[in-house]
Amino acid sequence: MVSLKTYTIIYATLFISATIQVLIESAGLLEKTYWIAFWIIIILSLLKAILVAGWFQHLRYEPPSLSYLILIGVGAALALTLAASYSIQ
């Protein structure tokens, strides 16, 4: 059984990273320093996805091939996000 402390740490990490993302977007950093803000948001989103998928969806107990398949999907999503960001500017 997982302890309450572990869930609290994961919750705090998710909450803090989401708050940082909102602050970056509301502070106007996307207009001033677009690529720095973009990569900070991407890294924080990836961290949140890894925490949720790895911990709450129990991927750590699955075979490694399933994790690699999910990484391919994350890479595809990142590539599409990069392509969309180039079309905006």
Buried (B, 14 or more C-beta within 10 A) or exposed (E): EEEEEEEEEBEEBBEEBEEEBEEBEEEEBBEEEEEEBBEBBBEBBBEBEBBEBBBEEEBEEEEEEEEEEBEEEBEEBEEEBEEEEEEEE
